[in-house]
């Protein structure tokens, strides 16, 4: 009887450890995404070509999505290039809109 309880307790502990390790992976990925977004935003702010623009960066599973308004395709390209330089970025998607500054 005592041995059966010990085996059951061991099995329950093993299942609990496996379940918690899966949660840690999900939390870690979310934390990494937030960190990547922050580093991309800092890189954009520090870039002389796009730093003055109001751009946003969101990250999901290492894929950064840039949004906001720029004045030219060159600024789109520069923002994408700056984001790609950040460690952990797997891909960059652009939702940047080009506006005519004379409008």
PEQUI-V310712 format. One record per pair of residues at least 4 apart in sequence whose C-alpha atoms are under 7 Angstrom apart, sorted by sequence separation. I is the first residue (numbers start at 0). J is the second residue. D is the distance in Angstrom with one decimal. If there is no record, write none. Layout:
BEGIN
I & J & D
I & J & D
END
This chain:
BEGIN
0 & 4 & 6.5
1 & 5 & 6.3
2 & 6 & 6.2
3 & 7 & 6.1
4 & 8 & 6.0
5 & 9 & 6.1
6 & 10 & 6.2
7 & 11 & 6.2
8 & 12 & 6.2
9 & 13 & 6.2
10 & 14 & 6.2
11 & 15 & 6.1
12 & 16 & 6.2
13 & 17 & 6.3
14 & 18 & 6.2
15 & 19 & 6.1
16 & 20 & 6.1
17 & 21 & 6.5
18 & 22 & 6.7
19 & 23 & 6.3
20 & 24 & 6.5
21 & 25 & 6.6
22 & 26 & 6.2
23 & 27 & 5.9
24 & 28 & 6.2
25 & 29 & 6.3
26 & 30 & 6.2
27 & 31 & 6.1
28 & 32 & 6.2
29 & 33 & 6.4
30 & 34 & 6.2
31 & 35 & 6.0
32 & 36 & 6.1
33 & 37 & 6.3
34 & 38 & 6.2
35 & 39 & 6.1
36 & 40 & 6.2
37 & 41 & 6.3
38 & 42 & 6.1
39 & 43 & 6.1
40 & 44 & 6.2
41 & 45 & 6.1
42 & 46 & 6.1
46 & 50 & 5.0
58 & 62 & 5.4
59 & 63 & 6.7
70 & 74 & 6.8
71 & 75 & 6.7
72 & 76 & 6.2
73 & 77 & 6.1
74 & 78 & 6.1
75 & 79 & 6.2
76 & 80 & 6.1
77 & 81 & 6.1
78 & 82 & 6.3
79 & 83 & 6.2
80 & 84 & 6.5
44 & 49 & 7.0
45 & 50 & 5.6
58 & 63 & 4.3
69 & 74 & 6.2
83 & 88 & 6.1
43 & 49 & 6.2
44 & 50 & 4.0
57 & 63 & 5.5
58 & 64 & 6.2
69 & 75 & 6.8
43 & 50 & 5.4
44 & 51 & 6.9
56 & 63 & 6.3
57 & 64 & 5.2
56 & 64 & 5.6
57 & 65 & 6.7
83 & 91 & 6.6
56 & 65 & 4.7
55 & 65 & 5.7
56 & 66 & 6.5
54 & 65 & 6.9
55 & 66 & 5.2
54 & 66 & 5.8
55 & 67 & 6.2
79 & 91 & 6.5
54 & 67 & 4.7
53 & 67 & 6.2
54 & 68 & 6.9
40 & 55 & 6.9
40 & 56 & 6.2
39 & 56 & 6.8
52 & 69 & 6.9
36 & 56 & 5.6
75 & 95 & 6.7
36 & 57 & 5.6
36 & 58 & 5.6
35 & 58 & 6.8
33 & 58 & 6.8
49 & 74 & 6.2
63 & 88 & 6.7
32 & 58 & 5.2
48 & 74 & 6.8
61 & 87 & 6.2
62 & 88 & 6.1
69 & 95 & 6.8
71 & 97 & 5.7
32 & 59 & 5.9
61 & 88 & 5.0
62 & 89 & 5.5
63 & 90 & 6.3
64 & 91 & 5.8
65 & 92 & 6.3
66 & 93 & 6.5
68 & 95 & 5.6
69 & 96 & 6.1
70 & 97 & 5.3
32 & 60 & 6.3
61 & 89 & 5.1
62 & 90 & 4.8
63 & 91 & 4.7
64 & 92 & 4.7
65 & 93 & 5.0
66 & 94 & 4.7
67 & 95 & 5.1
68 & 96 & 4.8
69 & 97 & 4.9
70 & 98 & 5.3
32 & 61 & 6.1
49 & 78 & 6.5
61 & 90 & 6.9
62 & 91 & 5.7
63 & 92 & 6.1
64 & 93 & 5.7
65 & 94 & 5.7
66 & 95 & 4.6
67 & 96 & 6.3
68 & 97 & 5.8
69 & 98 & 6.2
70 & 99 & 6.1
64 & 94 & 6.8
65 & 95 & 6.3
68 & 98 & 6.6
70 & 100 & 6.4
28 & 60 & 6.7
43 & 78 & 6.5
43 & 81 & 6.5
42 & 81 & 6.4
39 & 82 & 5.3
39 & 85 & 6.5
38 & 85 & 6.9
35 & 87 & 6.7
35 & 88 & 7.0
END
